[in-house]
Amino acid sequence: MMTYNETLEYLYNAAPAFEKVGAGAYKEGLSNTLALDQHFQHPHRKYKTIHVAGTNGKGSTSHMLAAILQKCGYRVGLFTSPHLVDFNERIRINGEPMPHQYLVDFVEQERAFFEPLQPSFFELTTALAFKYFAEQEVDIAVIEVGLGGRLDCTNIITPEVSVITNISFDHTGFLGDTLAKIAAEKAGIIKRGVPVVVGEYLEETRPVFEQKAREENAPVIFAQDEHYEHTPECQLKGYCQEKNVRTVLATVEVLRAKGIIESDDSAVADGIAHVCDLTKIRGRWETLRQQPLVICDTGHNLGGWQILSRQIKEKYAEVKKQHEESTLRIVFGMVDDKDIDHVLQLLPRNATYYFTQADTHRAIPVEQLVSKARASGLATDGREDGTAIIKAYKNVSEAYKAALADSQPSDFVFVGGSNYVIADLLARSNE
């Protein structure tokens, strides 16, 4: 029998993962998903579900909903992606990751069935999660969409409520090159008669959601238009979480109407206030150390950076008030399907950069990143003339070590640009 690590290696090779190889791992259509679902006797029908899609914030929103449901006394499954350190983070029950042995046994027992199908990594992972939750007798599972919505393999569920956090440009090669087209793909999770909560909308996207909701006779709630007197304190500290909390509160109202959550507010506020403790979510404006101050965040596309760049600048201004001599240091890398040129325009000019590339085939080579940064006007050749200073490192560990070595206790170090940069950083801190 294979070990856990051998099993993972087998899965990555037999069923390529999108985060490892990119577009080559994407399989359009639900035929494999339906075949796997039938083979496992439709496990997702054995418990209630909540379905969460969106460009940004769907992970945080999923974790908050799971935390609230845990506080309500339910046994809660949580399926998210990608993972940061260990594969089994993707599949949790009440915050506890699926045991390693379960994955080993699953592959050993089921490979004769699934190998001829040649499923994608995500198709297989979704089937695994649904089966695990059924066998563990969860009461309810929060299911995060992998990519898009309409053709995503999580879209075989009929949830209690569908949630679409927001729409911005990401994965345009698969989802479309306009916000309306991307919204139409995400709106594909709206089911007949099932309420849908839309966190944020734009002029181009609201009509898409309204039309799809009408077609499916699904009540639609726009959280952006809702007003809540007392917004709970959230353990996640990113600026984006204010919008995510509003989306969660609007979803809670639907769950109250269905009798899944009682009207008592304490479980809701408690879940949001302790989401990191309850679900073990990491990498969302997470403080890793204090001297120097080190914060990391998984924001990885243009929509994420429109918020992150403001938060970094404001946090640095706050640090400078206490320590005038403080330097802003940014460890940064991105993957190749993101809008790197526009993200570079958002990055602070008054910083020292430690450009790097994460351990994934999708990472933009660090030399290319440096070249793009110079072309964008972010930096010159290291002269301090109102542009940034740039250094280049072949991996995240070296970049982070260099940033710490250069730092004074009063400095502010930010690490981000990609989920995979954070994954490499946290894996190193666990060594």
Sequence and secondary structure as in RCSB ss.txt:
>XXXX:A:sequence
MMTYNETLEYLYNAAPAFEKVGAGAYKEGLSNTLALDQHFQHPHRKYKTIHVAGTNGKGSTSHMLAAILQKCGYR
VGLFTSPHLVDFNERIRINGEPMPHQYLVDFVEQERAFFEPLQPSFFELTTALAFKYFAEQEVDIAVIEVGLGGR
LDCTNIITPEVSVITNISFDHTGFLGDTLAKIAAEKAGIIKRGVPVVVGEYLEETRPVFEQKAREENAPVIFAQD
EHYEHTPECQLKGYCQEKNVRTVLATVEVLRAKGIIESDDSAVADGIAHVCDLTKIRGRWETLRQQPLVICDTGH
NLGGWQILSRQIKEKYAEVKKQHEESTLRIVFGMVDDKDIDHVLQLLPRNATYYFTQADTHRAIPVEQLVSKARA
SGLATDGREDGTAIIKAYKNVSEAYKAALADSQPSDFVFVGGSNYVIADLLARSNE
>XXXX:A:secstr
   HHHHHHHHHHHS  HHHHGGGG   SSHHHHHHHHHTT GGGGSEEEEEE SSSHHHHHHHHHHHHHHTT  
EEEE S  SS GGGGEEETTEE  HHHHHHHHHHHHHHHGGG   HHHHHHHHHHHHHHHTT SEEEEE SSSST
T GGGG   SEEEE    S SHHHH SSHHHHHHHHGGG  TT  EEES   TTTHHHHHHHHHHTT  EEEGGG
   SS    S   TTHHHHHHHHHHHHHHHHHTTSS S SHHHHHHHHTHHHHH    SSEEEETTTEEEE    
SHHHHHHHHHHHHHHHHHHHHH TT  EEEEE  BTTS HHHHHHHS SSEEEEE   SSTTB  HHHHHHHHHH
HTSB SS  SSSBEEEE SSHHHHHHHHHHH  TT EEEEESSHHHHHHHHHHHT 
